[in-house]
Amino acid sequence: MTEQTRPRRPTIAESVQKRLADDILSGELPPGSVIEETHLADRYGVSRTPVREAVRRLAESGLIETRPRQRAVVARPTMSSVLEMFEVMAELEGLCARLAARRITERGRAALQQACADAHAQAMKGDVNAYYEVNERFHELIYEAAHNRYLEQETRRLRDRLRPYRLHQGRSPGRLGRSDDEHGEVMAAILAGEADRAADLMRAHVVIQGDVLRDFILRPPPGLAETG
């Protein structure tokens, strides 16, 4: 594993964000629950500062609602609204893969191959958190290989909003191995210069994440409202 693709150690705020997102999506903190920063700080064994940062980031993702002069609460996002974001994400990432197949450099090819190999190693270990750290790098390399700054910026923006959902659905039985296989297929198409195939494979890869999330949501206890 190279320094470029080695999973970095998450910050305290990022660790709290993951734990808080898990508590929300698992139903441990159901929709409407008041977010008490002091209580969460004690629960996670941290100060209030990383909790405040985690709450801010999850508010951007839509998992938490914040209003002026009111306490933050666990949001009631609908299944349809989250799946709609995954549909848009699939198209954006598909376009990135299409352009990457046409524009990737030799350096980009080597980096993508290394990231794919590193993700495979983590998938074999069954380490969800480490896998998704490297997985994120794999996707980012494809954004960069598209050589379109505006597309890269917008794709990253939506990907950040969906991060807590993506990480959580990665724990679905068998999903890690399938995700790893899909990465290999996407990479092969990009390296072969097969733009249409790369786009189709990437769209399917992201849409499947939404489908896995749908299955999770429909299993009790739900962390999200089913209808809007």
N, C-alpha and C positions, 0 to 999 in steps of 0.2 A: 504494500500500500504506500503510495507516495504522499508527500506532505500536502500536495494539491488536493487529493481526494480523501485524506485521513479525516474521519469524523472529529469535529472540534468539540471540546468540552462545553456543554451548554452553560449559559449564565444562570444565576440563581433565579432571575425573573423568568427565563425560558423554562426552567424546571418547574417552577410554580405554575406557569401557564399550562404546561402539559398535565400536571396533576389536577388543576382546577378544571380544565376541559374534560378530563376523564370523569371527574366527579359529576359534572353536569350531564355529559352524554350517557353515563351509566344510570342516571336517575338518582344518584346519591344526593344531588342538589337539584330537586325538581323545578320546573318552570314556575316563576313567581317567587322563588326563595330570595330573601334579602341577602345581599352580599355584605357581610360584616368583616371589614379588613382586619380588625384586631383578632377576631375569632379565627380567621383563616391563617393569620400569621402564627398563632399558637398551634393550629392544626398541622401546619407544614414546617414548623420549627424555624421560621425566618422572621425578619423584621417586616414592618408594614410597607417599606419602600418597594421591594420586589413584588409584593402582593398588589400594590397600587399599579405598578407597571403591567403586571399580568392581567389585571382587570381592564386596563386601557386597551391592551391588545385584543382581548377577547370581545370587548365592546366593538372593536373594528371588524371582527369576524362575525358579529351578530349573535354571539352566544350570551352576551350580557347587555342589558339595557341601562344606559345612564341618562339621567335627566337633571337639569339645573335645580339645585336646592333640594334634591330628593336622593334617597339612597339607591344605589345600583341594585338591580334584581336580575335573576336568571331570566333570559328572554324566552319567548314562546315562538321561535321560528317555525314556520310550517315546513313540512317535508317537501312540498312543491317548490318553495322558494330556494331551498338548498340544492335540490336537484336541477333547478333552472341555472344556478350558478355553475354546476358541474357541466351542464350542456355548453355554456359559453366557454368555460375553461377548455373543454374538449376541442372546440373549434380553434381557439387561440393556440393551443399546444400543437394541434394538427398543422396549422400554418407555419409554426416555428419549425416543425420537423420537415415540412415540404421545402422551406427555404434552406434549411440546414443541408438537406440532401444535394442541393444545387451549389451551396456556397462554402461548405465546411473546408477549413484549411488542413494541411498536414498536421500541424500542431494540435488543431482541434480534434482531428481523428484519433490521435494518440491519447489525448486526455479523455475522450469519450470511452475509448476501449478500456482504459485503466479504471474509470469510474464504474463501468459496467462490471468489470472483474471484481472490484472491491465490494459492490453491492451484492454480487453473487456469493462472495465469501461470507458476508453477514447474514444473507438469507439461509445459507447452509447451517449457520450457527443458531438460527431461529431468534436472533436478537432484533426485535422490532425497532427499538429506538435507534440502535446503531445503523440498521438498514436504511431507515428513513432519513438519517443524516446524509448518508452517501447517495441515496436516491434523489434527494433534493439537489445535490451537486450534479448528478447525471442530467436531470431536467434543465438545470441552469446552463450547462454546457451546450445543450441544444438551443436554448434561447440565444446564447451568445453566437453560436454558429450560424444563426439565421442572418446576422449582420443587419438588423433593423432595430435601432434603439427604441423607437416608439413602441413597436410590438413587444420587445423585451420588457420594457417598463410596465406596460399594461398587463402582460401575462404574469409578471411577478406580483403585481398589485392584487390580482384576483387569487393567485395561488396563496398569497399570505392570508387572505380572508378565509380560505378553505383549509388552511393548515390543520387546525384542531380536528376537523372532520376526517381529513385524510389519514392522519396518524391513528385516530381511533379505529377507523374501519380496517386499518392494516392488521388489527388483531383478530380479524375474522378467520376462522379455521381454514387453512390452506391458501389464504390470500397471498402470503409472503412468497411462496414458491411460484404462484401464477404470475405475480407482478414481476418477479425476476425473469421468468421466461419471456414475458411481453417486452421487457427492456431489451433482451437479446434480439428479438425480432425487429424492434424499432431501429436499434443500432445497425443491424445488418442491412436494412433497407437504406438508411442514411449513407452508410459507407459505400453502398453499391450505386449510389446516385439515383435510386428509385423514388423520386419525389412523391408521386401519387400514392405509392404503397406505404411510404413512411408516414404520410399524412393520415391515411386510413387506419394504420396500425396505432398511431398515437391517439387518434380520436377514440378508437375502441378502448384503448388502455385507460383513458380518463373516464369515459362513460361507464365502464365496468365499476370503477371506484364508486360512482354514484349509485349504481345498482346494488353493490355490496352494502352501502350505507342505507339504502331503502330497506333491505332485509333486516339490518340491525335495528332501524327505527321501529319496524313493525313487530319486533320481539319485545314483550313486556319485561321490565317496566320501561316505557319509552322515555327518551330524554328530550324528544322533540314532539310538538303537536303534529298530528297526522294530517290535518286539513287546515285550510286557511279561510 
